[in-house]
Amino acid sequence: MSSNKNKTVLVAGGAGYIGTHTTVELINAGYDVVIADNLSNSDISAVRGVEQIVGRPVPFAQVDCCDIEALRREVFQKYSFDSVIHFAAYKAVGESVSEPLKYFRNNLDSLLNVMRLMKEFYVQNLVFSSSATVYLQPEELPATEQTPRQRANSPYGLTKQMSEDIIQDTVAAVPFFKAIALRYFNPIGAHPSALIGELPKGVPANLVPFITQTAAGIRKELSVFGDDYDTPDGSCQRDYIDVVDLARAHVVAVDRMVEGRSKERYEIFNIGTGVPVSVLELVNLFEKVNGVPVPHKIVDRRPGDVEKIWASTELANKELGWRAERDLGDTLRSAWAWEKHVRGLQ
């Protein structure tokens, strides 16, 4: 491990979908990384995939961030770092509605414990994985960082809002803390190597894994929830961001704090493409670029679904010097390459 304390980042929840891709980009940018993950919604094979891509071992602690003593002993006492990226949260909106206590406990306790230990061990910089769910359905589009937050319609969304507030208040109270919350829109795709990608346990809660599993014959068909929305083709519109582009945003956020370029000690940035794409457009493009059919049917609207949302990325473009670069067709090719790799369909 580097002796330069400024160059090591703790990635909490780093064995998950976005965590693995961010770990690769951090290492490519010259950082050392320590991953802490309880593997409740991920697999150690994902860490092996990261190691294969970067060509070296990555220190890994199998620890639950909700267990502060284990986190202190296995991570904070063993390693030196001055930046943390926090991904250690449950993220299935539907499940959060049926199991709110599970979501409040995990998503808030994990953050509180990480921040308590950051304070105890004088770790200065935090990047928080937030979400566009904090905006719900904005009155004006695109959503900017100044778009008013509306009370989330799921415990998952509420934990993101509460976490942002916890971070903002703690940064105000602890003089050495700096934090950046990245509100991301809809991360999709996989690493171009097809060695890491989104690996949901059970039935996918997100659209693209459901598309790829349907294309692979694991799911009978994809349900498109509603075709009577006020959008060009009647299906919901979202802002789909390539996971590698998203991962790079975390690296530039760490860079900004480590290099002392933050304008405020707590900052928020939208991370998206700024381009609305409907569910049906995404399905059709997936079929086109991969040459495989995705059986799908229109069903009733799903309660709580936002009709349309996309990001204004102006602030992130200007302040972070970051912008989405990957072509949507290439992103959907990468998602299919990953699915085939996982299923041994090459």
Short mmCIF file of the C-alpha atoms (twelve columns), coordinates in Angstrom:
data_MODEL
# 
_entry.id   MODEL 
# 
loop_
_atom_site.group_PDB 
_atom_site.id 
_atom_site.type_symbol 
_atom_site.label_atom_id 
_atom_site.label_alt_id 
_atom_site.label_comp_id 
_atom_site.label_asym_id 
_atom_site.label_seq_id 
_atom_site.Cartn_x 
_atom_site.Cartn_y 
_atom_site.Cartn_z 
_atom_site.pdbx_PDB_model_num 
ATOM 1   C CA . MET A 1   0.000   0.000   0.000   1 
ATOM 2   C CA . SER A 2   1.161   3.518   -0.742  1 
ATOM 3   C CA . SER A 3   2.795   5.322   2.149   1 
ATOM 4   C CA . ASN A 4   1.072   8.481   0.960   1 
ATOM 5   C CA . LYS A 5   -1.944  8.701   3.242   1 
ATOM 6   C CA . ASN A 6   -3.697  11.110  0.869   1 
ATOM 7   C CA . LYS A 7   -3.813  8.496   -1.844  1 
ATOM 8   C CA . THR A 8   -5.872  5.753   -0.190  1 
ATOM 9   C CA . VAL A 9   -9.651  5.632   -0.385  1 
ATOM 10  C CA . LEU A 10  -11.998 3.443   1.653   1 
ATOM 11  C CA . VAL A 11  -14.845 2.228   -0.550  1 
ATOM 12  C CA . ALA A 12  -17.669 1.131   1.758   1 
ATOM 13  C CA . GLY A 13  -19.953 -1.211  -0.153  1 
ATOM 14  C CA . GLY A 14  -17.179 -1.565  -2.715  1 
ATOM 15  C CA . ALA A 15  -18.121 -5.084  -3.858  1 
ATOM 16  C CA . GLY A 16  -21.424 -3.825  -5.276  1 
ATOM 17  C CA . TYR A 17  -22.292 -2.695  -8.780  1 
ATOM 18  C CA . ILE A 18  -21.180 0.941   -8.648  1 
ATOM 19  C CA . GLY A 19  -18.532 0.254   -5.984  1 
ATOM 20  C CA . THR A 20  -16.584 -2.195  -8.144  1 
ATOM 21  C CA . HIS A 21  -16.532 0.122   -11.156 1 
ATOM 22  C CA . THR A 22  -15.494 3.051   -8.970  1 
ATOM 23  C CA . THR A 23  -12.697 0.986   -7.409  1 
ATOM 24  C CA . VAL A 24  -11.314 0.249   -10.898 1 
ATOM 25  C CA . GLU A 25  -11.408 3.935   -11.872 1 
ATOM 26  C CA . LEU A 26  -9.788  5.011   -8.580  1 
ATOM 27  C CA . ILE A 27  -6.932  2.560   -9.067  1 
ATOM 28  C CA . ASN A 28  -6.558  3.633   -12.712 1 
ATOM 29  C CA . ALA A 29  -6.270  7.226   -11.426 1 
ATOM 30  C CA . GLY A 30  -3.426  6.292   -9.049  1 
ATOM 31  C CA . TYR A 31  -5.293  5.798   -5.778  1 
ATOM 32  C CA . ASP A 32  -4.949  2.804   -3.488  1 
ATOM 33  C CA . VAL A 33  -8.294  1.364   -2.410  1 
ATOM 34  C CA . VAL A 34  -9.558  -0.622  0.561   1 
ATOM 35  C CA . ILE A 35  -12.963 -2.278  0.050   1 
ATOM 36  C CA . ALA A 36  -15.293 -2.934  2.983   1 
ATOM 37  C CA . ASP A 37  -18.460 -4.913  2.201   1 
ATOM 38  C CA . ASN A 38  -20.655 -7.415  4.034   1 
ATOM 39  C CA . LEU A 39  -21.527 -9.178  0.735   1 
ATOM 40  C CA . SER A 40  -25.253 -9.049  1.597   1 
ATOM 41  C CA . ASN A 41  -26.116 -7.957  -1.936  1 
ATOM 42  C CA . SER A 42  -22.909 -8.739  -3.787  1 
ATOM 43  C CA . ASP A 43  -20.404 -11.525 -4.285  1 
ATOM 44  C CA . ILE A 44  -16.680 -11.885 -3.664  1 
ATOM 45  C CA . SER A 45  -16.343 -12.791 -7.366  1 
ATOM 46  C CA . ALA A 46  -16.944 -9.083  -8.087  1 
ATOM 47  C CA . VAL A 47  -13.800 -8.186  -6.121  1 
ATOM 48  C CA . ARG A 48  -11.896 -10.854 -8.070  1 
ATOM 49  C CA . GLY A 49  -13.139 -9.241  -11.286 1 
ATOM 50  C CA . VAL A 50  -11.778 -5.876  -10.141 1 
ATOM 51  C CA . GLU A 51  -8.412  -7.485  -9.330  1 
ATOM 52  C CA . GLN A 52  -8.325  -9.093  -12.780 1 
ATOM 53  C CA . ILE A 53  -8.954  -5.728  -14.466 1 
ATOM 54  C CA . VAL A 54  -6.394  -3.744  -12.434 1 
ATOM 55  C CA . GLY A 55  -3.831  -6.567  -12.309 1 
ATOM 56  C CA . ARG A 56  -3.216  -6.566  -8.581  1 
ATOM 57  C CA . PRO A 57  -4.827  -7.567  -5.279  1 
ATOM 58  C CA . VAL A 58  -7.196  -5.090  -3.615  1 
ATOM 59  C CA . PRO A 59  -7.373  -5.143  0.211   1 
ATOM 60  C CA . PHE A 60  -10.822 -6.404  1.200   1 
ATOM 61  C CA . ALA A 61  -12.551 -6.521  4.581   1 
ATOM 62  C CA . GLN A 62  -15.769 -8.508  4.855   1 
ATOM 63  C CA . VAL A 63  -17.430 -6.318  7.433   1 
ATOM 64  C CA . ASP A 64  -20.898 -4.890  8.033   1 
ATOM 65  C CA . CYS A 65  -20.796 -1.099  8.298   1 
ATOM 66  C CA . CYS A 66  -23.715 -1.369  10.759  1 
ATOM 67  C CA . ASP A 67  -21.293 -3.091  13.195  1 
ATOM 68  C CA . ILE A 68  -19.205 -0.171  14.412  1 
ATOM 69  C CA . GLU A 69  -16.796 -2.283  16.490  1 
ATOM 70  C CA . ALA A 70  -16.004 -4.588  13.563  1 
ATOM 71  C CA . LEU A 71  -15.650 -1.587  11.247  1 
ATOM 72  C CA . ARG A 72  -13.257 0.087   13.678  1 
ATOM 73  C CA . ARG A 73  -11.196 -3.072  14.225  1 
ATOM 74  C CA . GLU A 74  -11.095 -4.484  10.686  1 
ATOM 75  C CA . VAL A 75  -10.864 -1.260  8.700   1 
ATOM 76  C CA . PHE A 76  -10.140 2.001   10.528  1 
ATOM 77  C CA . GLN A 77  -7.445  0.577   12.831  1 
ATOM 78  C CA . LYS A 78  -5.787  -1.473  10.071  1 
ATOM 79  C CA . TYR A 79  -5.568  1.047   7.234   1 
ATOM 80  C CA . SER A 80  -4.775  4.725   6.779   1 
ATOM 81  C CA . PHE A 81  -6.906  6.772   4.391   1 
ATOM 82  C CA . ASP A 82  -8.305  10.273  4.317   1 
ATOM 83  C CA . SER A 83  -11.192 9.746   1.910   1 
ATOM 84  C CA . VAL A 84  -14.256 7.508   2.062   1 
ATOM 85  C CA . ILE A 85  -16.818 6.746   -0.638  1 
ATOM 86  C CA . HIS A 86  -20.038 5.462   0.906   1 
ATOM 87  C CA . PHE A 87  -22.070 2.956   -1.147  1 
ATOM 88  C CA . ALA A 88  -23.109 0.657   1.721   1 
ATOM 89  C CA . ALA A 89  -26.883 0.919   1.330   1 
ATOM 90  C CA . TYR A 90  -29.802 -1.207  0.248   1 
ATOM 91  C CA . LYS A 91  -31.326 0.160   -2.932  1 
ATOM 92  C CA . ALA A 92  -34.512 -1.667  -3.984  1 
ATOM 93  C CA . VAL A 93  -37.368 0.839   -3.868  1 
ATOM 94  C CA . GLY A 94  -40.140 -1.794  -3.764  1 
ATOM 95  C CA . GLU A 95  -38.493 -3.783  -1.001  1 
ATOM 96  C CA . SER A 96  -38.008 -0.611  1.037   1 
ATOM 97  C CA . VAL A 97  -41.778 -0.044  0.993   1 
ATOM 98  C CA . SER A 98  -42.463 -3.541  2.375   1 
ATOM 99  C CA . GLU A 99  -39.482 -3.545  4.782   1 
ATOM 100 C CA . PRO A 100 -38.945 0.066   5.881   1 
ATOM 101 C CA . LEU A 101 -37.156 -0.743  9.154   1 
ATOM 102 C CA . LYS A 102 -34.556 -2.825  7.316   1 
ATOM 103 C CA . TYR A 103 -33.806 0.171   5.063   1 
ATOM 104 C CA . PHE A 104 -33.760 2.824   7.781   1 
ATOM 105 C CA . ARG A 105 -31.500 0.705   9.984   1 
ATOM 106 C CA . ASN A 106 -29.018 -0.329  7.321   1 
ATOM 107 C CA . ASN A 107 -28.826 2.826   5.238   1 
ATOM 108 C CA . LEU A 108 -28.668 5.240   8.181   1 
ATOM 109 C CA . ASP A 109 -26.666 3.169   10.686  1 
ATOM 110 C CA . SER A 110 -23.999 2.365   8.107   1 
ATOM 111 C CA . LEU A 111 -23.542 6.063   7.313   1 
ATOM 112 C CA . LEU A 112 -23.613 7.160   10.979  1 
ATOM 113 C CA . ASN A 113 -20.978 4.562   11.885  1 
ATOM 114 C CA . VAL A 114 -18.719 5.518   8.989   1 
ATOM 115 C CA . MET A 115 -18.946 9.199   9.917   1 
ATOM 116 C CA . ARG A 116 -18.375 8.546   13.643  1 
ATOM 117 C CA . LEU A 117 -15.203 6.644   12.772  1 
ATOM 118 C CA . MET A 118 -14.124 9.276   10.252  1 
ATOM 119 C CA . LYS A 119 -14.350 11.824  13.052  1 
ATOM 120 C CA . GLU A 120 -12.524 9.532   15.514  1 
ATOM 121 C CA . PHE A 121 -9.683  8.761   13.063  1 
ATOM 122 C CA . TYR A 122 -9.521  12.254  11.518  1 
ATOM 123 C CA . VAL A 123 -10.595 11.131  8.034   1 
ATOM 124 C CA . GLN A 124 -11.537 14.299  6.195   1 
ATOM 125 C CA . ASN A 125 -13.279 13.600  2.895   1 
ATOM 126 C CA . LEU A 126 -16.565 11.825  2.151   1 
ATOM 127 C CA . VAL A 127 -18.244 11.140  -1.175  1 
ATOM 128 C CA . PHE A 128 -21.850 10.048  -0.671  1 
ATOM 129 C CA . SER A 129 -23.862 7.981   -3.112  1 
ATOM 130 C CA . SER A 130 -27.139 9.914   -3.336  1 
ATOM 131 C CA . SER A 131 -29.915 9.659   -5.867  1 
ATOM 132 C CA . ALA A 132 -32.245 11.587  -8.147  1 
ATOM 133 C CA . THR A 133 -35.080 10.049  -6.109  1 
ATOM 134 C CA . VAL A 134 -34.675 13.053  -3.774  1 
ATOM 135 C CA . TYR A 135 -36.384 15.188  -6.469  1 
ATOM 136 C CA . LEU A 136 -39.368 12.843  -6.936  1 
ATOM 137 C CA . GLN A 137 -41.252 14.404  -9.923  1 
ATOM 138 C CA . PRO A 138 -39.800 17.892  -10.462 1 
ATOM 139 C CA . GLU A 139 -42.172 20.623  -11.621 1 
ATOM 140 C CA . GLU A 140 -39.527 21.840  -14.068 1 
ATOM 141 C CA . LEU A 141 -37.088 19.778  -16.110 1 
ATOM 142 C CA . PRO A 142 -34.221 19.219  -16.325 1 
ATOM 143 C CA . ALA A 143 -33.634 18.853  -12.574 1 
ATOM 144 C CA . THR A 144 -30.862 21.090  -11.270 1 
ATOM 145 C CA . GLU A 145 -29.131 20.920  -7.897  1 
ATOM 146 C CA . GLN A 146 -31.434 23.792  -6.835  1 
ATOM 147 C CA . THR A 147 -34.595 21.847  -7.751  1 
ATOM 148 C CA . PRO A 148 -36.567 21.549  -4.489  1 
ATOM 149 C CA . ARG A 149 -36.445 18.152  -2.848  1 
ATOM 150 C CA . GLN A 150 -39.880 16.639  -2.349  1 
ATOM 151 C CA . ARG A 151 -40.633 14.122  0.377   1 
ATOM 152 C CA . ALA A 152 -39.640 10.795  -1.149  1 
ATOM 153 C CA . ASN A 153 -42.378 8.253   -1.813  1 
ATOM 154 C CA . SER A 154 -40.332 5.298   -0.517  1 
ATOM 155 C CA . PRO A 155 -38.238 4.572   2.563   1 
ATOM 156 C CA . TYR A 156 -35.272 4.079   0.186   1 
ATOM 157 C CA . GLY A 157 -35.647 7.631   -1.135  1 
ATOM 158 C CA . LEU A 158 -36.190 8.949   2.373   1 
ATOM 159 C CA . THR A 159 -32.898 7.383   3.534   1 
ATOM 160 C CA . LYS A 160 -31.097 9.282   0.755   1 
ATOM 161 C CA . GLN A 161 -32.700 12.571  1.835   1 
ATOM 162 C CA . MET A 162 -32.002 11.916  5.518   1 
ATOM 163 C CA . SER A 163 -28.427 10.897  4.764   1 
ATOM 164 C CA . GLU A 164 -27.813 14.134  2.859   1 
ATOM 165 C CA . ASP A 165 -29.150 16.091  5.863   1 
ATOM 166 C CA . ILE A 166 -27.010 14.094  8.315   1 
ATOM 167 C CA . ILE A 167 -23.912 14.807  6.218   1 
ATOM 168 C CA . GLN A 168 -24.718 18.505  5.784   1 
ATOM 169 C CA . ASP A 169 -25.242 19.021  9.535   1 
ATOM 170 C CA . THR A 170 -22.173 16.996  10.495  1 
ATOM 171 C CA . VAL A 171 -19.931 18.862  8.050   1 
ATOM 172 C CA . ALA A 172 -21.204 22.126  9.561   1 
ATOM 173 C CA . ALA A 173 -20.286 20.889  13.056  1 
ATOM 174 C CA . VAL A 174 -16.921 19.177  12.399  1 
ATOM 175 C CA . PRO A 175 -14.340 21.708  11.159  1 
ATOM 176 C CA . PHE A 176 -12.145 19.234  9.250   1 
ATOM 177 C CA . PHE A 177 -14.959 17.445  7.355   1 
ATOM 178 C CA . LYS A 178 -15.607 17.961  3.646   1 
ATOM 179 C CA . ALA A 179 -18.267 16.057  1.705   1 
ATOM 180 C CA . ILE A 180 -19.704 15.774  -1.784  1 
ATOM 181 C CA . ALA A 181 -23.090 14.159  -2.437  1 
ATOM 182 C CA . LEU A 182 -23.471 12.829  -5.977  1 
ATOM 183 C CA . ARG A 183 -27.124 12.566  -6.979  1 
ATOM 184 C CA . TYR A 184 -27.163 10.019  -9.703  1 
ATOM 185 C CA . PHE A 185 -29.837 9.273   -12.148 1 
ATOM 186 C CA . ASN A 186 -30.098 5.729   -13.638 1 
ATOM 187 C CA . PRO A 187 -26.783 3.849   -13.755 1 
ATOM 188 C CA . ILE A 188 -26.660 1.108   -16.391 1 
ATOM 189 C CA . GLY A 189 -24.150 -0.979  -18.340 1 
ATOM 190 C CA . ALA A 190 -21.011 -2.815  -17.359 1 
ATOM 191 C CA . HIS A 191 -17.242 -2.560  -17.608 1 
ATOM 192 C CA . PRO A 192 -16.020 -2.919  -21.234 1 
ATOM 193 C CA . SER A 193 -13.975 -5.966  -20.136 1 
ATOM 194 C CA . ALA A 194 -17.235 -7.789  -19.158 1 
ATOM 195 C CA . LEU A 195 -15.438 -8.830  -15.950 1 
ATOM 196 C CA . ILE A 196 -17.682 -6.750  -13.661 1 
ATOM 197 C CA . GLY A 197 -21.269 -5.568  -13.991 1 
ATOM 198 C CA . GLU A 198 -24.627 -5.480  -12.264 1 
ATOM 199 C CA . LEU A 199 -25.324 -8.811  -10.556 1 
ATOM 200 C CA . PRO A 200 -28.675 -8.588  -8.759  1 
ATOM 201 C CA . LYS A 201 -29.613 -11.335 -6.347  1 
ATOM 202 C CA . GLY A 202 -33.073 -12.697 -7.138  1 
ATOM 203 C CA . VAL A 203 -35.483 -10.829 -9.402  1 
ATOM 204 C CA . PRO A 204 -33.846 -7.622  -10.705 1 
ATOM 205 C CA . ALA A 205 -35.293 -4.379  -9.355  1 
ATOM 206 C CA . ASN A 206 -33.702 -2.345  -12.165 1 
ATOM 207 C CA . LEU A 207 -34.683 -2.183  -15.824 1 
ATOM 208 C CA . VAL A 208 -31.496 -3.139  -17.667 1 
ATOM 209 C CA . PRO A 209 -30.722 -6.364  -15.736 1 
ATOM 210 C CA . PHE A 210 -34.349 -7.360  -16.367 1 
ATOM 211 C CA . ILE A 211 -33.847 -6.635  -20.084 1 
ATOM 212 C CA . THR A 212 -30.619 -8.681  -20.252 1 
ATOM 213 C CA . GLN A 213 -32.094 -11.584 -18.262 1 
ATOM 214 C CA . THR A 214 -35.145 -11.586 -20.550 1 
ATOM 215 C CA . ALA A 215 -32.890 -11.549 -23.610 1 
ATOM 216 C CA . ALA A 216 -30.963 -14.475 -22.099 1 
ATOM 217 C CA . GLY A 217 -34.189 -16.446 -21.545 1 
ATOM 218 C CA . ILE A 218 -34.036 -16.350 -17.733 1 
ATOM 219 C CA . ARG A 219 -37.165 -14.174 -17.535 1 
ATOM 220 C CA . LYS A 220 -40.159 -14.935 -19.751 1 
ATOM 221 C CA . GLU A 221 -40.874 -11.335 -20.642 1 
ATOM 222 C CA . LEU A 222 -40.332 -7.768  -19.542 1 
ATOM 223 C CA . SER A 223 -43.257 -5.754  -18.187 1 
ATOM 224 C CA . VAL A 224 -43.346 -2.123  -19.316 1 
ATOM 225 C CA . PHE A 225 -45.326 -0.262  -16.668 1 
ATOM 226 C CA . GLY A 226 -47.670 2.061   -18.547 1 
ATOM 227 C CA . ASP A 227 -47.780 3.495   -22.080 1 
ATOM 228 C CA . ASP A 228 -50.135 6.389   -21.321 1 
ATOM 229 C CA . TYR A 229 -47.729 8.839   -19.671 1 
ATOM 230 C CA . ASP A 230 -47.230 12.356  -21.024 1 
ATOM 231 C CA . THR A 231 -44.078 11.386  -22.949 1 
ATOM 232 C CA . PRO A 232 -43.409 10.955  -26.696 1 
ATOM 233 C CA . ASP A 233 -44.207 7.205   -26.684 1 
ATOM 234 C CA . GLY A 234 -46.224 7.011   -23.453 1 
ATOM 235 C CA . SER A 235 -43.600 5.147   -21.420 1 
ATOM 236 C CA . CYS A 236 -41.649 6.700   -18.545 1 
ATOM 237 C CA . GLN A 237 -38.523 8.738   -19.347 1 
ATOM 238 C CA . ARG A 238 -35.273 8.475   -17.411 1 
ATOM 239 C CA . ASP A 239 -31.689 9.692   -17.640 1 
ATOM 240 C CA . TYR A 240 -29.529 6.592   -18.162 1 
ATOM 241 C CA . ILE A 241 -25.871 7.050   -17.204 1 
ATOM 242 C CA . ASP A 242 -23.101 4.571   -18.056 1 
ATOM 243 C CA . VAL A 243 -21.684 3.059   -14.872 1 
ATOM 244 C CA . VAL A 244 -18.087 3.765   -15.947 1 
ATOM 245 C CA . ASP A 245 -18.914 7.450   -16.535 1 
ATOM 246 C CA . LEU A 246 -20.576 7.457   -13.104 1 
ATOM 247 C CA . ALA A 247 -17.530 5.818   -11.526 1 
ATOM 248 C CA . ARG A 248 -15.268 8.529   -12.989 1 
ATOM 249 C CA . ALA A 249 -17.436 11.170  -11.295 1 
ATOM 250 C CA . HIS A 250 -16.523 9.687   -7.904  1 
ATOM 251 C CA . VAL A 251 -12.825 9.910   -8.751  1 
ATOM 252 C CA . VAL A 252 -13.031 13.599  -9.696  1 
ATOM 253 C CA . ALA A 253 -15.065 14.264  -6.523  1 
ATOM 254 C CA . VAL A 254 -12.279 12.719  -4.399  1 
ATOM 255 C CA . ASP A 255 -9.672  14.651  -6.418  1 
ATOM 256 C CA . ARG A 256 -11.552 17.903  -5.742  1 
ATOM 257 C CA . MET A 257 -11.459 17.440  -1.964  1 
ATOM 258 C CA . VAL A 258 -7.951  15.969  -1.720  1 
ATOM 259 C CA . GLU A 259 -6.556  18.817  -3.831  1 
ATOM 260 C CA . GLY A 260 -8.437  21.479  -1.816  1 
ATOM 261 C CA . ARG A 261 -10.584 22.714  -4.702  1 
ATOM 262 C CA . SER A 262 -14.007 22.494  -3.007  1 
ATOM 263 C CA . LYS A 263 -15.951 25.775  -3.116  1 
ATOM 264 C CA . GLU A 264 -17.974 24.747  -0.035  1 
ATOM 265 C CA . ARG A 265 -17.284 22.096  2.561   1 
ATOM 266 C CA . TYR A 266 -20.509 20.344  1.537   1 
ATOM 267 C CA . GLU A 267 -21.357 20.225  -2.156  1 
ATOM 268 C CA . ILE A 268 -23.984 18.464  -4.285  1 
ATOM 269 C CA . PHE A 269 -23.729 17.479  -7.945  1 
ATOM 270 C CA . ASN A 270 -26.157 15.828  -10.360 1 
ATOM 271 C CA . ILE A 271 -24.579 12.963  -12.278 1 
ATOM 272 C CA . GLY A 272 -26.464 12.078  -15.447 1 
ATOM 273 C CA . THR A 273 -26.365 12.633  -19.205 1 
ATOM 274 C CA . GLY A 274 -29.032 15.328  -19.454 1 
ATOM 275 C CA . VAL A 275 -30.786 13.248  -22.138 1 
ATOM 276 C CA . PRO A 276 -34.243 11.753  -21.483 1 
ATOM 277 C CA . VAL A 277 -34.739 8.219   -22.838 1 
ATOM 278 C CA . SER A 278 -38.008 6.308   -22.531 1 
ATOM 279 C CA . VAL A 279 -38.336 2.712   -21.378 1 
ATOM 280 C CA . LEU A 280 -39.528 1.612   -24.831 1 
ATOM 281 C CA . GLU A 281 -36.706 3.513   -26.558 1 
ATOM 282 C CA . LEU A 282 -34.199 1.719   -24.321 1 
ATOM 283 C CA . VAL A 283 -35.701 -1.727  -25.035 1 
ATOM 284 C CA . ASN A 284 -35.741 -1.041  -28.789 1 
ATOM 285 C CA . LEU A 285 -32.153 0.239   -28.807 1 
ATOM 286 C CA . PHE A 286 -30.993 -2.806  -26.813 1 
ATOM 287 C CA . GLU A 287 -32.598 -5.121  -29.399 1 
ATOM 288 C CA . LYS A 288 -31.091 -3.138  -32.255 1 
ATOM 289 C CA . VAL A 289 -27.465 -2.901  -31.063 1 
ATOM 290 C CA . ASN A 290 -27.297 -6.485  -29.749 1 
ATOM 291 C CA . GLY A 291 -29.418 -8.205  -32.396 1 
ATOM 292 C CA . VAL A 292 -31.482 -10.091 -29.814 1 
ATOM 293 C CA . PRO A 293 -35.213 -9.915  -29.098 1 
ATOM 294 C CA . VAL A 294 -36.530 -8.797  -25.713 1 
ATOM 295 C CA . PRO A 295 -40.098 -10.124 -25.321 1 
ATOM 296 C CA . HIS A 296 -42.094 -7.417  -23.552 1 
ATOM 297 C CA . LYS A 297 -45.675 -6.408  -22.860 1 
ATOM 298 C CA . ILE A 298 -47.373 -3.226  -21.698 1 
ATOM 299 C CA . VAL A 299 -48.988 -3.551  -18.272 1 
ATOM 300 C CA . ASP A 300 -50.687 -1.111  -15.899 1 
ATOM 301 C CA . ARG A 301 -48.751 1.768   -14.410 1 
ATOM 302 C CA . ARG A 302 -46.790 0.956   -11.273 1 
ATOM 303 C CA . PRO A 303 -47.760 2.976   -8.179  1 
ATOM 304 C CA . GLY A 304 -45.152 5.578   -7.256  1 
ATOM 305 C CA . ASP A 305 -43.335 5.624   -10.594 1 
ATOM 306 C CA . VAL A 306 -42.091 9.059   -11.607 1 
ATOM 307 C CA . GLU A 307 -43.328 10.002  -15.081 1 
ATOM 308 C CA . LYS A 308 -40.173 11.683  -16.373 1 
ATOM 309 C CA . ILE A 309 -36.937 13.002  -14.975 1 
ATOM 310 C CA . TRP A 310 -33.545 13.930  -16.335 1 
ATOM 311 C CA . ALA A 311 -30.588 15.917  -15.093 1 
ATOM 312 C CA . SER A 312 -29.107 19.279  -15.710 1 
ATOM 313 C CA . THR A 313 -25.400 18.368  -15.680 1 
ATOM 314 C CA . GLU A 314 -24.149 21.930  -16.096 1 
ATOM 315 C CA . LEU A 315 -22.737 22.230  -12.569 1 
ATOM 316 C CA . ALA A 316 -20.845 18.921  -12.693 1 
ATOM 317 C CA . ASN A 317 -19.532 19.764  -16.166 1 
ATOM 318 C CA . LYS A 318 -18.266 23.162  -15.027 1 
ATOM 319 C CA . GLU A 319 -17.145 22.550  -11.438 1 
ATOM 320 C CA . LEU A 320 -15.923 18.947  -11.578 1 
ATOM 321 C CA . GLY A 321 -14.739 19.069  -15.168 1 
ATOM 322 C CA . TRP A 322 -16.706 15.849  -15.640 1 
ATOM 323 C CA . ARG A 323 -19.147 14.872  -18.340 1 
ATOM 324 C CA . ALA A 324 -20.817 11.670  -19.537 1 
ATOM 325 C CA . GLU A 325 -18.911 10.318  -22.539 1 
ATOM 326 C CA . ARG A 326 -20.122 6.802   -23.284 1 
ATOM 327 C CA . ASP A 327 -22.588 6.241   -26.119 1 
ATOM 328 C CA . LEU A 328 -25.889 4.657   -24.999 1 
ATOM 329 C CA . GLY A 329 -25.623 1.932   -27.650 1 
ATOM 330 C CA . ASP A 330 -22.147 0.987   -26.392 1 
ATOM 331 C CA . THR A 331 -23.486 0.947   -22.823 1 
ATOM 332 C CA . LEU A 332 -26.240 -1.496  -23.810 1 
ATOM 333 C CA . ARG A 333 -23.698 -3.643  -25.670 1 
ATOM 334 C CA . SER A 334 -21.611 -3.793  -22.496 1 
ATOM 335 C CA . ALA A 335 -24.664 -4.835  -20.446 1 
ATOM 336 C CA . TRP A 336 -25.352 -7.725  -22.830 1 
ATOM 337 C CA . ALA A 337 -21.671 -8.765  -22.960 1 
ATOM 338 C CA . TRP A 338 -21.689 -8.899  -19.142 1 
ATOM 339 C CA . GLU A 339 -24.914 -10.954 -19.021 1 
ATOM 340 C CA . LYS A 340 -23.451 -13.441 -21.515 1 
ATOM 341 C CA . HIS A 341 -20.218 -13.620 -19.488 1 
ATOM 342 C CA . VAL A 342 -22.148 -14.336 -16.261 1 
ATOM 343 C CA . ARG A 343 -24.308 -16.993 -17.935 1 
ATOM 344 C CA . GLY A 344 -21.446 -18.572 -19.876 1 
ATOM 345 C CA . LEU A 345 -23.206 -17.735 -23.180 1 
ATOM 346 C CA . GLN A 346 -20.089 -16.471 -24.995 1 
# 
